[in-house]
């Protein structure tokens, strides 16, 4: 970091067992630790590597419990000292909708069973989805499913469904839910990203919003190319307000961004705090 702004710096001189080159893995931070799991290059791996940013050291913790199979392009979030893994590709054409928890305080895996939604089916097996933590809930959006029962005969289906997963404090989960949404539904996609942040309440807008921005740098069946213009919270009324401006310029990188506003449950009786 400098006065001119953030700067990249290559980290050198580390010690310990370094992960092999790979793609499709995920990484999350717990205080000074960066935890890396899964991914693949020549085959999918179930390796768990941890990098200590304070000591510049890699290490492989001795894990125990319900160790998940190797997976790639899965959902990975950190809640305190526990990590949650959902879905991903376990082998070519075979996707997962399993849910695992890793307690990093003792490096113990546990396979979780979440209750099905009351208003629909549970999430189907998928890869390339976004999985974002907001308060005590994880928000699952989109991804890619395989509609073929034969993993060697892949019939891809892009998704734009939205689920919430309620977490129990400290460990385990409650269950899935399919929230009622308003506004423009993002087109199906996979390999996108979702970033969560909070907009502070003001006199003009006394609501606290947590907003997930979902871009289209991934792949999917997009009917048009659009760029994010602006988004204004629209309470009272629709929980989501979106303005999109079309962009038809060649040779430019396009962001197709949607934002989902979530109301503070303390003031309004639902959502997440």
Secondary structure, DSSP 8 states (H G I E B T S, - for coil): -BTTB-------S-BS----S-BS-EEEEETTEEEEE--BSSSB---EEEEETTTTEEE----EES-----BS-EEEEETTEEEEEEEEEETTEEEEEEEEEETTTTEEEEE--B--TTS----SBBS-EEEEETTEEEEEEEEEE--SSTTS--EEEEEEEEEEEE-SSS-EEEEE-----S-----BBS--EEEEEE---SS----EEEEEE--SSB---SS-EEEEE-----SS-S---EEEE---TT------EEEEE--HHHHSSS--
